[in-house]
Amino acid sequence: MKRIKFNILAIVIITFLFSGISFAHPPAISDEMGAYIKRDGLMHLIRAQRYILQEMLVGKRELDQKELIRAAKALSAMFAMIPSTFENSAMVDMSRAKPEIWENWDDFVAQADELRKISDEIAAMGEIYGAEAAIEKVRLFNCGACHGPYRK
């Protein structure tokens, strides 16, 4: 019985080794898919940091000065990345980005810059006056300013 198990294991290993499956070198992805993955990943990271601040605002998370400042600074850096991340206008079917992003590029970039400025203000207020003084500024985030015209 042990010999049979060993033979089956050996066959599986040999088949795997010679099957051409490679985990070290995954298949190449298209430029369009690469652009989508970058944009989608950045938006998910922004949402996660924004969620932290929103939870503090509504009392679902303890108001923590260090965490507020960290999240605001992270958001600022991410909002600054939006123009370069969205520069490639390549589209895939699953994308929620509208072509209007690239048709109204200057407005799109201005919206991202405005969100970056709000993030900077929250971080600065948090550092100088504390989390209690800064948290109300979270209400200034208007995600719909971009998601309305630029997201499906």
C-alpha positions as CSV (number, residue, x, y, z in Angstrom):
1,M,0.0,0.0,0.0
2,K,2.9,2.4,0.9
3,R,4.5,1.6,-2.5
4,I,1.3,2.5,-4.3
5,K,1.0,5.8,-2.5
6,F,4.6,6.6,-3.2
7,N,4.2,5.7,-7.0
8,I,1.1,8.0,-7.2
9,L,2.9,10.8,-5.5
10,A,5.9,10.3,-7.8
11,I,3.7,10.4,-10.9
12,V,1.9,13.6,-9.6
13,I,5.3,15.3,-9.0
14,I,6.8,14.3,-12.3
15,T,3.6,15.3,-14.2
16,F,3.7,18.7,-12.4
17,L,7.3,19.3,-13.2
18,F,7.0,18.5,-16.9
19,S,3.6,20.0,-17.5
20,G,4.9,23.5,-18.2
21,I,3.1,25.0,-15.3
22,S,5.1,27.8,-13.8
23,F,4.3,29.7,-10.7
24,A,7.5,31.7,-10.9
25,H,6.5,33.3,-14.2
26,P,2.8,33.9,-14.4
27,P,1.4,34.5,-17.9
28,A,1.8,38.0,-19.2
29,I,-1.2,40.4,-18.9
30,S,-2.3,42.9,-21.5
31,D,-1.5,46.6,-21.2
32,E,-5.2,47.2,-20.8
33,M,-5.5,44.8,-17.9
34,G,-2.4,46.1,-16.3
35,A,-3.8,49.7,-16.4
36,Y,-7.1,48.5,-15.0
37,I,-5.4,46.6,-12.1
38,K,-3.4,49.6,-11.2
39,R,-6.4,51.9,-11.2
40,D,-8.7,49.5,-9.4
41,G,-6.0,48.7,-6.8
42,L,-5.4,52.4,-6.0
43,M,-9.2,53.0,-5.7
44,H,-9.5,50.2,-3.2
45,L,-6.6,51.5,-1.2
46,I,-8.2,55.0,-1.1
47,R,-11.5,53.5,0.0
48,A,-9.8,51.6,2.9
49,Q,-8.2,54.8,4.2
50,R,-11.3,56.8,3.7
51,Y,-13.3,54.2,5.6
52,I,-11.0,54.6,8.6
53,L,-11.7,58.3,8.7
54,Q,-15.4,57.9,8.1
55,E,-15.7,55.4,11.0
56,M,-14.0,57.8,13.3
57,L,-16.3,60.6,12.2
58,V,-19.5,58.6,12.9
59,G,-18.1,57.0,16.2
60,K,-17.7,53.4,15.0
61,R,-14.0,53.7,15.6
62,E,-12.1,55.4,18.4
63,L,-10.9,58.8,17.5
64,D,-7.1,58.3,17.4
65,Q,-4.9,61.3,16.6
66,K,-2.0,59.1,15.2
67,E,-4.3,57.0,13.1
68,L,-6.2,60.0,11.8
69,I,-3.0,61.7,10.7
70,R,-1.6,58.5,9.2
71,A,-4.8,57.8,7.2
72,A,-5.0,61.5,6.0
73,K,-1.3,61.4,4.9
74,A,-1.8,58.1,3.1
75,L,-4.9,59.5,1.3
76,S,-2.9,62.6,0.3
77,A,-0.2,60.4,-1.3
78,M,-2.8,58.2,-3.0
79,F,-4.8,61.2,-4.4
80,A,-1.5,62.6,-5.8
81,M,-1.0,59.2,-7.6
82,I,-4.4,59.4,-9.4
83,P,-3.2,61.4,-12.5
84,S,-0.3,59.1,-13.2
85,T,-2.3,56.0,-12.4
86,F,-5.1,57.0,-14.8
87,E,-2.8,58.4,-17.5
88,N,-3.2,55.2,-19.5
89,S,-6.7,55.3,-21.0
90,A,-6.8,51.6,-21.9
91,M,-10.1,50.0,-21.0
92,V,-11.3,46.5,-20.1
93,D,-14.9,45.4,-19.9
94,M,-14.9,45.1,-16.1
95,S,-13.7,48.7,-15.6
96,R,-16.0,51.1,-14.0
97,A,-14.1,54.1,-15.4
98,K,-15.9,56.2,-18.0
99,P,-14.2,57.6,-21.1
100,E,-15.2,61.1,-19.7
101,I,-12.1,60.8,-17.5
102,W,-9.8,61.3,-20.5
103,E,-12.2,63.6,-22.3
104,N,-12.3,66.0,-19.3
105,W,-8.8,65.3,-18.1
106,D,-8.1,68.7,-16.5
107,D,-11.3,68.6,-14.4
108,F,-10.5,65.0,-13.4
109,V,-7.0,65.9,-12.2
110,A,-8.3,69.1,-10.5
111,Q,-10.8,66.9,-8.5
112,A,-8.1,64.6,-7.4
113,D,-5.9,67.5,-6.4
114,E,-8.8,69.0,-4.3
115,L,-9.1,65.7,-2.4
116,R,-5.4,65.7,-1.9
117,K,-5.6,69.2,-0.4
118,I,-8.4,68.2,1.9
119,S,-6.3,65.2,3.1
120,D,-3.4,67.5,3.7
121,E,-5.6,69.9,5.8
122,I,-6.9,67.0,7.9
123,A,-3.4,65.8,8.6
124,A,-2.1,69.3,9.4
125,M,-5.1,70.1,11.7
126,G,-4.7,66.7,13.4
127,E,-1.0,67.4,14.1
128,I,-1.6,70.9,15.3
129,Y,-5.0,70.9,17.0
130,G,-5.7,67.2,17.5
131,A,-8.1,64.6,16.1
132,E,-11.2,66.2,17.6
133,A,-10.6,69.5,15.7
134,A,-9.7,67.7,12.4
135,I,-12.3,65.0,12.2
136,E,-15.1,67.3,11.0
137,K,-13.1,68.1,7.9
138,V,-13.7,64.5,6.8
139,R,-17.2,65.7,5.7
140,L,-15.5,67.8,3.0
141,F,-14.6,64.6,1.0
142,N,-17.0,64.5,-1.9
143,C,-16.3,61.2,-3.6
144,G,-19.3,61.8,-5.8
145,A,-17.5,64.8,-7.5
146,C,-15.5,62.2,-9.4
147,H,-17.6,59.1,-9.1
148,G,-20.7,60.9,-10.5
149,P,-19.3,62.0,-13.8
150,Y,-16.3,59.6,-14.2
151,R,-17.5,56.2,-12.8
152,K,-20.0,53.8,-14.2
